């Protein structure tokens, strides 16, 4: 289990096109700036089944591009297309 807090850009590089569960994270609006990767995987359904084992506040987000652009994470909804426009 990872314990090192990583910047979002490094998380995207380390876990490309995967769902990641972040804990001990910080947000800039609705986008994480950093966090500890507690779990990750390419199949969202399997990852969500494991979430009940995490006894701390979490945030789930996809590191790749989404067709529909909406990702649910904890209590947050993230529109990645808006985030990409804001970065560019």
N, C-alpha and C positions, 0 to 999 in steps of 0.2 A: 504494500500500500504506500503510495507516494505521500511525502510530507513536505516537500519543497514547494514554496509558492513560486509559480512561473508567470511571466508576462504572457498576455493573450497571444501575441504574435508567435511566441515560442510554443505555446500549446497547439496552435494551428499547424505549425511545422512538424511537431512531434507526433501529433495524432491527426493526420490528414483525412478528411472525409469520414470522420467518426463522430459519434455522439460522445460527449464528455460530461461527467458529473463533477462540478466544481464545489468545493467547500472552502471556507476561509477565503472568500473571494471579495473583490471590490468592483464596483460598477461605475461606469461613466454613463449616466442615463440608464439605458437598458442593456448596454454592452459591457461585458467583463473587461477590466483592465489587467487583472491578474487573478490567480487562484491556485488552490491545491487540487490536482486531478485525483479524485477519490476512486473513480471507475471510468471505463470507456469501452466502446464497442461499436461495431458497424450496424448492429441490429437494435433499433430503438426499443422494440417490445421486450427483448431480453434484458436490456439495461434497466428499463422501468420495473421489471420484476425484482431486480436486485435492490432497488431504491429503499425498500422497507428495512433493509439491513443497515442503512445509514442513519445514525441517530444524531444528526446535526443538520443545520440549515444547508440546503443544497440548491444548485442552479444547474440545469441541463441545457446544453446548447450544442448545435451541430457545427463542426469546424469547416465544412465545405459549403458549396453553393446549394441552395434549396430551390425547387421549382416554385413552390407556393410562397416561400419567404417567411412563413410564420413558425416560430419555434417556441414551445412552452418550456419554461424553466422555473421550478419552484412556484413562486407567485407572480412570475414575470412572463410577458410575451414579448418576443424580440422579432422585429421585422428586419431581417438581414439585408434585404435590398435597400432599405433606407439607410442602414449602417454603412453599406458599401458606397452609397452616394455621398454620405457625409465624409467618408475617408478620402474620396477622390476629388 
